[in-house]
Amino acid sequence: MAEAFENREVSLGEIALVFLKLGTIAFGGPAAHLAMMEEEFVRRRRWITQADFLDRLATANLIPGPSSTEVAIFVGQLKRGWRGLIVAGCCFIIPAAVMVSVIAWAYVRFGSLPKAEGVLSAIKPAVVAIVIQALGKLGRTGVRTILLAVIAVLAVALSFMGVGPVLVLVFAGVASASAWAMKNRLLGAVGFPKIAGLQKGLGLPKVVAGAMAVAAVGAASPVGLVQLFLSFLKIGSVVFGSGYVLLAFLQTEFVERLHWLTEKQLIDAVAVGQFTPGPVFTTATFIGYVVEG
């Protein structure tokens, strides 16, 4: 069955159309986006297996940036290589970016946002239903052993206790790696070869840290396109979890440190990211227009 998924030919036009559709109708934030992608690509179109989808979802959660957009990019790359990667990522982002740009123009021109409470109140129940359905489907596939079930329960407990998503992911990874190491030692004691250590990715934190340091220096300057770019480059290098984590970083960076936005403008920017489809990170598009046109 896995070969049937991998060998299916998909055109760039088909990739563009499906991601333009998702980018236009995917309301509700990363959890809802991922649920829609799972339904679209695993169950309806059968472009990717459930296991491959979960692998790419796990990878997206281990790196900074918008997780649903990263999964879209992974799916595009899987089907058509680097061309599919670019088409999928751009087509998922562009619809929301265009909508947010128009709203930002109106905001700058008229100084306020249209009332959106009615839209939000209608969308939220549908989003909750989508997320609950996705949790059931992904949970059955992702929690395949007693060890994974225990780690999942502990991760949920840590999240409810207020532990940050990065620390929860680190805990899960360390717990799993420790279990594998113990298993390998037991196997080695009875004559089985040990699994080699995973150390190839150790250079990544150094690269990210270097980019953050450069961005932090540039972002301390007055408002300008380069400074705006470096500020968001820095935020994009450290925001883990989902687009919802973005608010705290934006508050610290643009309201408290740089004083480029007021509290009201930040709240309005986040509201726009919430009631428009696509990645919640399109809040950045709104802020960019408000600050520098």
Secondary structure, 3 states (H helix, E strand, C coil): CHHHHHCCCCCHHHHHHHHHHHHHHCCCCHHHHHHHHHHHHHHHCCCCCHHHHHHHHHHHHHCCCCHHHHHHHHHHHHHHHHHHHHHHHHHHHHHHHHHHHHHHHHHHHHCCCCCCHHHHHHHHHHHHHHHHHHHHHHHHHHCCCHHHHHHHHHHHHHHHCCCCHHHHHHHHHHHHHHHHHHHHHHHHHCCCCCCCCCCHHHHHHHHHHHHHHHHHHHHCCCCCHHHHHHHHHHHHHHCCCCHHHHHHHHHHHHHHHCCCCCHHHHHHHHHHHHHCCCCHHHHHHHHHHHHHC
